[in-house]
Amino acid sequence: MFQTSICGVSYAPDMEPRLLTAFRVIADHVRALSIAMADGAMPDRKGRGSVLRSLLRRAARFGRQSLDIREPFVHLLAPRVADVFSDVFPEVGQRMEHITLVLRAEEESFNRTIDRGIERRRHGAAQPDNLGTEALRCDRRLRYRPVEQGRLAPQDSLRITPRRPPPRSARRSGR
């Protein structure tokens, strides 16, 4: 499904595992998005739309993180889905203009959110007392997890380490 001009790396079954995973995740997610959107589903904050939004954001994150793609690219792959599945899902080709417009708009919005979060993180790194507050704000207001975003900027000196809840045996009962 990938074209060299989109990500600068050609798919090969024997490539580095990290890149192979990225290609496969992106291909799977673009396929699911295209077919679901052809069936009438739309990315949204609630319901099945939230699943689509998560798939799109995960595909964009893999492109950004593993393949170093900074511009929206998911919408460029949707026409290939229409070509491959034209016999099985002709609706994908029939609604391609709509699908590509929605995918591009959603991915551009997500890229702006990530860029804002990275900037806020850099600003917050200068003031360590605000890190917890800033992480919570990102989670609630910008709708992304700082831990996931932390994986996007490994060159930064700041690392976010998620705290795990204590084992059940160590928790106090609420009686």
BAVEXTOR-802677 format. One record per residue (C-alpha): residue in one letter; residue number from 1; x, y, z. Coordinates in pm, 1 decimal, padded with zeros to 6 digits. Example, Ala and Ser with C-alpha at 12.3 -4.5 7.8 and 13.67 -1.06 7.14 Angstrom:
2
<rec res="A" n="1" c1="01230.0" c2="-00450.0" c3="00780.0"/>
<rec res="S" n="2" c1="01367.0" c2="-00106.0" c3="00714.0"/>
END
This chain:
175
<rec res="M" n="1" c1="00000.0" c2="00000.0" c3="00000.0"/>
<rec res="F" n="2" c1="00292.3" c2="00239.7" c3="00051.8"/>
<rec res="Q" n="3" c1="00457.7" c2="00452.0" c3="-00208.9"/>
<rec res="T" n="4" c1="00822.4" c2="00554.3" c3="-00174.1"/>
<rec res="S" n="5" c1="00739.9" c2="00920.3" c3="-00239.8"/>
<rec res="I" n="6" c1="00520.1" c2="00938.8" c3="00070.6"/>
<rec res="C" n="7" c1="00757.0" c2="00815.7" c3="00339.0"/>
<rec res="G" n="8" c1="01096.4" c2="00782.3" c3="00172.2"/>
<rec res="V" n="9" c1="01129.9" c2="00417.1" c3="00275.1"/>
<rec res="S" n="10" c1="01028.9" c2="00123.2" c3="00058.8"/>
<rec res="Y" n="11" c1="00843.9" c2="-00165.8" c3="00215.8"/>
<rec res="A" n="12" c1="01032.5" c2="-00493.8" c3="00232.7"/>
<rec res="P" n="13" c1="00937.5" c2="-00799.5" c3="00439.9"/>
<rec res="D" n="14" c1="01294.5" c2="-00825.3" c3="00573.2"/>
<rec res="M" n="15" c1="01330.8" c2="-00462.4" c3="00685.5"/>
<rec res="E" n="16" c1="01409.1" c2="-00346.3" c3="01038.9"/>
<rec res="P" n="17" c1="01133.8" c2="-00469.8" c3="01276.9"/>
<rec res="R" n="18" c1="01049.5" c2="-00118.1" c3="01401.9"/>
<rec res="L" n="19" c1="00988.5" c2="00003.6" c3="01045.1"/>
<rec res="L" n="20" c1="00805.5" c2="-00313.3" c3="00947.5"/>
<rec res="T" n="21" c1="00568.5" c2="-00267.8" c3="01242.4"/>
<rec res="A" n="22" c1="00507.2" c2="00094.8" c3="01145.5"/>
<rec res="F" n="23" c1="00424.6" c2="00002.3" c3="00785.6"/>
<rec res="R" n="24" c1="00188.9" c2="-00273.7" c3="00892.1"/>
<rec res="V" n="25" c1="00010.2" c2="-00063.9" c3="01156.6"/>
<rec res="I" n="26" c1="-00036.2" c2="00227.5" c3="00917.0"/>
<rec res="A" n="27" c1="-00160.3" c2="00001.5" c3="00634.4"/>
<rec res="D" n="28" c1="-00404.2" c2="-00175.9" c3="00865.5"/>
<rec res="H" n="29" c1="-00537.6" c2="00148.0" c3="01012.5"/>
<rec res="V" n="30" c1="-00577.2" c2="00322.4" c3="00675.6"/>
<rec res="R" n="31" c1="-00767.0" c2="00020.1" c3="00546.8"/>
<rec res="A" n="32" c1="-00998.8" c2="00015.1" c3="00850.0"/>
<rec res="L" n="33" c1="-01054.6" c2="00392.1" c3="00835.3"/>
<rec res="S" n="34" c1="-01129.7" c2="00397.0" c3="00463.6"/>
<rec res="I" n="35" c1="-01376.5" c2="00110.1" c3="00475.2"/>
<rec res="A" n="36" c1="-01552.4" c2="00232.8" c3="00790.4"/>
<rec res="M" n="37" c1="-01582.6" c2="00586.2" c3="00652.4"/>
<rec res="A" n="38" c1="-01717.0" c2="00453.1" c3="00323.2"/>
<rec res="D" n="39" c1="-01979.0" c2="00277.4" c3="00534.6"/>
<rec res="G" n="40" c1="-02080.1" c2="00608.8" c3="00692.7"/>
<rec res="A" n="41" c1="-01875.7" c2="00622.0" c3="01014.2"/>
<rec res="M" n="42" c1="-01696.2" c2="00946.8" c3="01096.8"/>
<rec res="P" n="43" c1="-01414.2" c2="01030.1" c3="01340.1"/>
<rec res="D" n="44" c1="-01567.1" c2="01179.6" c3="01653.9"/>
<rec res="R" n="45" c1="-01518.7" c2="01213.8" c3="02028.9"/>
<rec res="K" n="46" c1="-01778.8" c2="00951.3" c3="02117.1"/>
<rec res="G" n="47" c1="-01892.3" c2="00606.5" c3="02012.1"/>
<rec res="R" n="48" c1="-01751.1" c2="00431.8" c3="01708.2"/>
<rec res="G" n="49" c1="-01621.3" c2="00767.2" c3="01587.5"/>
<rec res="S" n="50" c1="-01377.5" c2="00772.7" c3="01879.0"/>
<rec res="V" n="51" c1="-01238.0" c2="00439.1" c3="01761.0"/>
<rec res="L" n="52" c1="-01182.2" c2="00586.4" c3="01414.5"/>
<rec res="R" n="53" c1="-01016.7" c2="00893.3" c3="01562.4"/>
<rec res="S" n="54" c1="-00787.8" c2="00669.0" c3="01769.5"/>
<rec res="L" n="55" c1="-00694.4" c2="00464.2" c3="01462.7"/>
<rec res="L" n="56" c1="-00613.1" c2="00777.3" c3="01264.5"/>
<rec res="R" n="57" c1="-00406.4" c2="00925.8" c3="01545.6"/>
<rec res="R" n="58" c1="-00218.3" c2="00601.3" c3="01599.7"/>
<rec res="A" n="59" c1="-00136.3" c2="00575.3" c3="01227.8"/>
<rec res="A" n="60" c1="-00020.8" c2="00938.2" c3="01223.6"/>
<rec res="R" n="61" c1="00185.1" c2="00880.6" c3="01537.8"/>
<rec res="F" n="62" c1="00358.9" c2="00577.4" c3="01384.6"/>
<rec res="G" n="63" c1="00436.2" c2="00780.6" c3="01073.0"/>
<rec res="R" n="64" c1="00572.7" c2="01063.4" c3="01280.6"/>
<rec res="Q" n="65" c1="00760.5" c2="00848.0" c3="01528.9"/>
<rec res="S" n="66" c1="00900.0" c2="00565.5" c3="01317.2"/>
<rec res="L" n="67" c1="00909.3" c2="00701.6" c3="00962.6"/>
<rec res="D" n="68" c1="00975.8" c2="01069.0" c3="01047.3"/>
<rec res="I" n="69" c1="00676.0" c2="01195.7" c3="00846.9"/>
<rec res="R" n="70" c1="00572.9" c2="01541.2" c3="00971.4"/>
<rec res="E" n="71" c1="00311.5" c2="01632.7" c3="00710.0"/>
<rec res="P" n="72" c1="-00034.0" c2="01470.5" c3="00682.7"/>
<rec res="F" n="73" c1="00002.1" c2="01148.8" c3="00483.5"/>
<rec res="V" n="74" c1="-00280.0" c2="00912.4" c3="00580.8"/>
<rec res="H" n="75" c1="-00521.7" c2="01067.6" c3="00329.7"/>
<rec res="L" n="76" c1="-00268.8" c2="00998.3" c3="00052.1"/>
<rec res="L" n="77" c1="-00291.7" c2="00624.1" c3="00119.8"/>
<rec res="A" n="78" c1="-00671.0" c2="00599.5" c3="00107.2"/>
<rec res="P" n="79" c1="-00693.2" c2="00591.9" c3="-00275.9"/>
<rec res="R" n="80" c1="-00468.8" c2="00284.7" c3="-00273.6"/>
<rec res="V" n="81" c1="-00719.8" c2="00115.3" c3="-00041.6"/>
<rec res="A" n="82" c1="-00991.7" c2="00195.6" c3="-00294.1"/>
<rec res="D" n="83" c1="-00782.7" c2="00038.4" c3="-00572.7"/>
<rec res="V" n="84" c1="-00699.3" c2="-00278.8" c3="-00380.5"/>
<rec res="F" n="85" c1="-01052.6" c2="-00333.1" c3="-00246.1"/>
<rec res="S" n="86" c1="-01252.3" c2="-00202.4" c3="-00544.8"/>
<rec res="D" n="87" c1="-01413.8" c2="-00542.6" c3="-00611.1"/>
<rec res="V" n="88" c1="-01509.8" c2="-00605.0" c3="-00249.3"/>
<rec res="F" n="89" c1="-01585.8" c2="-00250.4" c3="-00126.5"/>
<rec res="P" n="90" c1="-01671.5" c2="-00029.4" c3="-00426.4"/>
<rec res="E" n="91" c1="-01813.9" c2="00225.3" c3="-00179.1"/>
<rec res="V" n="92" c1="-01459.6" c2="00325.2" c3="-00081.1"/>
<rec res="G" n="93" c1="-01388.3" c2="00447.5" c3="-00434.7"/>
<rec res="Q" n="94" c1="-01729.4" c2="00613.0" c3="-00463.9"/>
<rec res="R" n="95" c1="-01674.6" c2="00818.0" c3="-00145.2"/>
<rec res="M" n="96" c1="-01299.6" c2="00875.5" c3="-00189.9"/>
<rec res="E" n="97" c1="-01315.3" c2="01255.1" c3="-00212.4"/>
<rec res="H" n="98" c1="-01508.0" c2="01274.8" c3="00114.0"/>
<rec res="I" n="99" c1="-01281.3" c2="01020.2" c3="00285.2"/>
<rec res="T" n="100" c1="-00960.8" c2="01198.8" c3="00186.7"/>
<rec res="L" n="101" c1="-01095.0" c2="01539.6" c3="00292.7"/>
<rec res="V" n="102" c1="-01199.2" c2="01413.6" c3="00636.1"/>
<rec res="L" n="103" c1="-00876.5" c2="01217.1" c3="00690.7"/>
<rec res="R" n="104" c1="-00663.1" c2="01517.7" c3="00597.3"/>
<rec res="A" n="105" c1="-00857.6" c2="01756.7" c3="00821.8"/>
<rec res="E" n="106" c1="-00842.5" c2="01517.1" c3="01118.4"/>
<rec res="E" n="107" c1="-00471.6" c2="01451.0" c3="01074.0"/>
<rec res="E" n="108" c1="-00391.4" c2="01822.4" c3="01040.6"/>
<rec res="S" n="109" c1="-00583.7" c2="01885.8" c3="01360.5"/>
<rec res="F" n="110" c1="-00394.7" c2="01607.4" c3="01538.3"/>
<rec res="N" n="111" c1="-00059.3" c2="01740.8" c3="01414.5"/>
<rec res="R" n="112" c1="-00143.6" c2="02083.9" c3="01554.5"/>
<rec res="T" n="113" c1="-00236.8" c2="01922.4" c3="01886.7"/>
<rec res="I" n="114" c1="00090.4" c2="01728.4" c3="01899.6"/>
<rec res="D" n="115" c1="00294.0" c2="02037.0" c3="01809.0"/>
<rec res="R" n="116" c1="00116.2" c2="02238.6" c3="02079.2"/>
<rec res="G" n="117" c1="00176.9" c2="01961.0" c3="02330.6"/>
<rec res="I" n="118" c1="00547.2" c2="01938.8" c3="02244.5"/>
<rec res="E" n="119" c1="00579.4" c2="02315.4" c3="02287.4"/>
<rec res="R" n="120" c1="00394.6" c2="02305.8" c3="02620.4"/>
<rec res="R" n="121" c1="00613.0" c2="02019.0" c3="02731.2"/>
<rec res="R" n="122" c1="00928.6" c2="02211.3" c3="02650.7"/>
<rec res="H" n="123" c1="00792.6" c2="02510.5" c3="02839.7"/>
<rec res="G" n="124" c1="00691.2" c2="02289.8" c3="03132.5"/>
<rec res="A" n="125" c1="01035.1" c2="02127.3" c3="03140.4"/>
<rec res="A" n="126" c1="01174.9" c2="02464.9" c3="03241.6"/>
<rec res="Q" n="127" c1="00937.8" c2="02462.4" c3="03540.1"/>
<rec res="P" n="128" c1="00943.7" c2="02109.7" c3="03687.1"/>
<rec res="D" n="129" c1="00684.0" c2="02195.9" c3="03953.6"/>
<rec res="N" n="130" c1="00420.1" c2="02226.2" c3="03680.0"/>
<rec res="L" n="131" c1="00479.9" c2="01891.6" c3="03506.7"/>
<rec res="G" n="132" c1="00197.1" c2="01698.2" c3="03672.9"/>
<rec res="T" n="133" c1="-00051.5" c2="01980.2" c3="03621.7"/>
<rec res="E" n="134" c1="00058.6" c2="02021.5" c3="03260.6"/>
<rec res="A" n="135" c1="00027.8" c2="01646.8" c3="03192.1"/>
<rec res="L" n="136" c1="-00325.6" c2="01641.0" c3="03333.4"/>
<rec res="R" n="137" c1="-00420.8" c2="01947.5" c3="03129.2"/>
<rec res="C" n="138" c1="-00290.5" c2="01786.7" c3="02811.1"/>
<rec res="D" n="139" c1="-00488.2" c2="01472.8" c3="02885.7"/>
<rec res="R" n="140" c1="-00815.0" c2="01656.8" c3="02951.2"/>
<rec res="R" n="141" c1="-00799.9" c2="01959.2" c3="02725.1"/>
<rec res="L" n="142" c1="-00586.5" c2="01858.2" c3="02428.0"/>
<rec res="R" n="143" c1="-00712.7" c2="01499.0" c3="02428.8"/>
<rec res="Y" n="144" c1="-00384.3" c2="01316.7" c3="02409.8"/>
<rec res="R" n="145" c1="-00172.8" c2="01134.5" c3="02659.9"/>
<rec res="P" n="146" c1="00158.3" c2="01300.3" c3="02751.5"/>
<rec res="V" n="147" c1="00310.4" c2="00955.0" c3="02794.7"/>
<rec res="E" n="148" c1="00235.8" c2="00881.5" c3="02427.7"/>
<rec res="Q" n="149" c1="00363.3" c2="01224.8" c3="02331.7"/>
<rec res="G" n="150" c1="00674.5" c2="01160.3" c3="02538.5"/>
<rec res="R" n="151" c1="00756.9" c2="00879.9" c3="02299.0"/>
<rec res="L" n="152" c1="00740.8" c2="01128.3" c3="02011.1"/>
<rec res="A" n="153" c1="01021.1" c2="01346.4" c3="02143.5"/>
<rec res="P" n="154" c1="01289.0" c2="01108.8" c3="02271.4"/>
<rec res="Q" n="155" c1="01561.3" c2="01366.1" c3="02204.5"/>
<rec res="D" n="156" c1="01433.8" c2="01576.6" c3="02494.3"/>
<rec res="S" n="157" c1="01599.3" c2="01529.3" c3="02829.8"/>
<rec res="L" n="158" c1="01260.1" c2="01506.4" c3="03000.3"/>
<rec res="R" n="159" c1="01110.7" c2="01161.4" c3="03040.8"/>
<rec res="I" n="160" c1="00760.5" c2="01084.0" c3="03160.5"/>
<rec res="T" n="161" c1="00742.3" c2="00761.8" c3="03359.0"/>
<rec res="P" n="162" c1="00389.1" c2="00638.7" c3="03421.6"/>
<rec res="R" n="163" c1="00317.2" c2="00533.8" c3="03778.2"/>
<rec res="R" n="164" c1="00162.3" c2="00194.7" c3="03814.6"/>
<rec res="P" n="165" c1="-00105.7" c2="00136.2" c3="04078.4"/>
<rec res="P" n="166" c1="00001.6" c2="-00079.6" c3="04372.2"/>
<rec res="P" n="167" c1="-00089.9" c2="-00447.9" c3="04353.4"/>
<rec res="R" n="168" c1="-00439.0" c2="-00533.0" c3="04476.7"/>
<rec res="S" n="169" c1="-00298.5" c2="-00698.6" c3="04787.3"/>
<rec res="A" n="170" c1="-00131.8" c2="-00369.2" c3="04889.9"/>
<rec res="R" n="171" c1="-00444.4" c2="-00155.9" c3="04840.1"/>
<rec res="R" n="172" c1="-00662.9" c2="-00065.3" c3="05133.5"/>
<rec res="S" n="173" c1="-01016.2" c2="-00195.2" c3="05115.3"/>
<rec res="G" n="174" c1="-01285.0" c2="00068.3" c3="05090.7"/>
<rec res="R" n="175" c1="-01499.1" c2="-00080.4" c3="05364.7"/>
END
